Structure formats: structure tokens, C-alpha cells
Amino acid sequence: MAKNKPRSENMSTTEGTILIGAKPVMNYVLATVIQFHTQGVKKVTIKARGRAISKAVDTAEIVRTRFLKDQVDIAECKIGSETVGEPGKERTVSTIEIVLEKKE
């Protein structure tokens, strides 16, 4: 059996947070739109690491320019890196957080 590794603190799932992974971009776009419309969230944070960063950017841009045109803006964009792996086999993985905020 595979051991379940806990997620790091900064990648935890909360209301208003979309974690980007291996699914198609449109799944994340729809999840973001649903957060804004049905759950009434004012800010949605899109988070990704490594290869998924391009999907996160695509998701934010599709939501901003096609689905919720003139309704949301990019409030904040943070980039960084974190070290993952076992001691001796550590590597650095890039991260991104894009915060979309509903316009008033």
C-alpha cells in the first residue's frame, strides 16, 4: 500500500482555492466559475506547482477574459519555489498563486 503524504501547508484546500493538477484546463475553469457564482466567494486563489503552472495561468486568463469578462480581475500573483524530496535527493519546484477578485 502507498502511504498518504500530507499536503504542505501552503497548498491546502480551502473554500475559494483551486489546486491545479493533471485534469483538463476546462475542469479548473468551471470550478473557478462555480466558486464565484454559486458559493458567492469574492476571491478565488488558483495554486499550482511545477508543470501545472501553465495550466494555472491558462485557467486564470480563460476565466478573466471569456467566462467572467469585466467581472473579475487579478488581485495578486505570487511566484516562488519550494524544496521537495528526501534528504540527498532534494529538488526545487516552482510554485504560483493567482488570486482572482470579483469587481464591485
Buried (B, 14 or more C-beta within 10 A) or exposed (E): EEEEEEEEEEBEEEEBBBBBEEEEBEBBBBBBBEBBEEEEBBBBBBBBBBEBBEBBBBBBBBBBEEBBEEBBEBBEEEEEEEEEEEEEEEEEBBBBBBBBBBEE
